[in-house]
């Protein structure tokens, strides 16, 4: 079973991976997820933003049709 930190690391990696592989700008990705640019930048660098909420997971799931379990349990594309 994964630890909470591992799941969070997987999620943040997957956000960056989805943005890059879909050719989406940071500004557009932040808008789609309902977060600020600084929050997205922290996430893409593997740092936990101070105000990260579960709504971001749901936004990624909805925007990219990726199951939240997959977003947390593994790194997409590996």
C-alpha positions as CSV (number, residue, x, y, z in Angstrom):
1,X,0.0,0.0,0.0
2,X,1.2,3.5,-0.8
3,X,1.9,6.2,1.8
4,X,0.0,9.4,1.7
5,X,3.2,11.2,0.7
6,X,3.8,8.8,-2.1
7,X,0.3,9.4,-3.4
8,X,0.7,13.1,-3.2
9,X,4.1,12.9,-5.1
10,X,2.4,10.7,-7.8
11,X,-0.4,13.3,-8.1
12,X,1.9,16.2,-8.5
13,X,4.1,14.4,-11.0
14,X,1.0,13.5,-13.0
15,X,-0.3,17.0,-13.1
16,X,3.0,18.1,-14.7
17,X,3.1,15.1,-17.0
18,X,-0.5,15.8,-18.2
19,X,0.3,19.4,-18.9
20,X,3.5,18.7,-20.8
21,X,2.1,15.8,-22.8
22,X,-1.0,17.7,-23.8
23,X,0.9,20.8,-24.7
24,X,-1.0,23.0,-22.3
25,X,0.6,26.3,-21.0
26,X,1.1,26.7,-17.3
27,X,-1.4,29.6,-17.3
28,X,-4.1,27.5,-19.0
29,X,-3.5,24.5,-16.7
30,X,-3.8,26.7,-13.6
31,X,-7.1,28.0,-15.0
32,X,-8.4,24.6,-15.7
33,X,-7.6,23.4,-12.2
34,X,-8.8,26.5,-10.5
35,X,-5.4,27.2,-8.9
36,X,-3.0,30.1,-9.1
37,X,0.2,30.0,-11.2
38,X,2.4,29.8,-8.0
39,X,0.4,26.8,-6.7
40,X,0.8,25.0,-10.1
41,X,4.5,25.8,-10.1
42,X,5.0,24.4,-6.7
43,X,3.2,21.3,-7.6
44,X,5.2,20.8,-10.7
45,X,8.4,21.0,-8.7
46,X,7.1,18.4,-6.3
47,X,6.5,20.8,-3.4
48,X,3.2,20.7,-1.6
49,X,1.4,24.1,-1.9
50,X,0.1,25.4,1.4
51,X,-3.5,25.5,0.2
52,X,-3.9,22.4,-1.9
53,X,-7.4,21.1,-1.7
54,X,-9.0,17.9,-2.9
55,X,-11.0,19.9,-5.5
56,X,-7.8,20.0,-7.5
57,X,-7.8,16.2,-7.8
58,X,-11.4,16.3,-8.9
59,X,-10.6,19.0,-11.5
60,X,-7.7,16.9,-13.0
61,X,-10.0,13.9,-13.1
62,X,-12.7,15.8,-14.8
63,X,-10.5,17.8,-17.2
64,X,-8.4,14.9,-18.4
65,X,-10.7,11.9,-17.9
66,X,-8.2,10.1,-15.6
67,X,-9.4,8.1,-12.6
68,X,-8.4,9.7,-9.3
69,X,-7.1,6.3,-8.1
70,X,-4.7,6.2,-11.1
71,X,-3.6,9.8,-10.4
72,X,-2.6,8.9,-6.8
73,X,-1.4,5.3,-7.1
74,X,1.1,5.5,-10.0
75,X,3.0,7.8,-12.3
76,X,1.3,8.1,-15.7
77,X,3.5,7.4,-18.7
78,X,6.0,5.2,-16.8
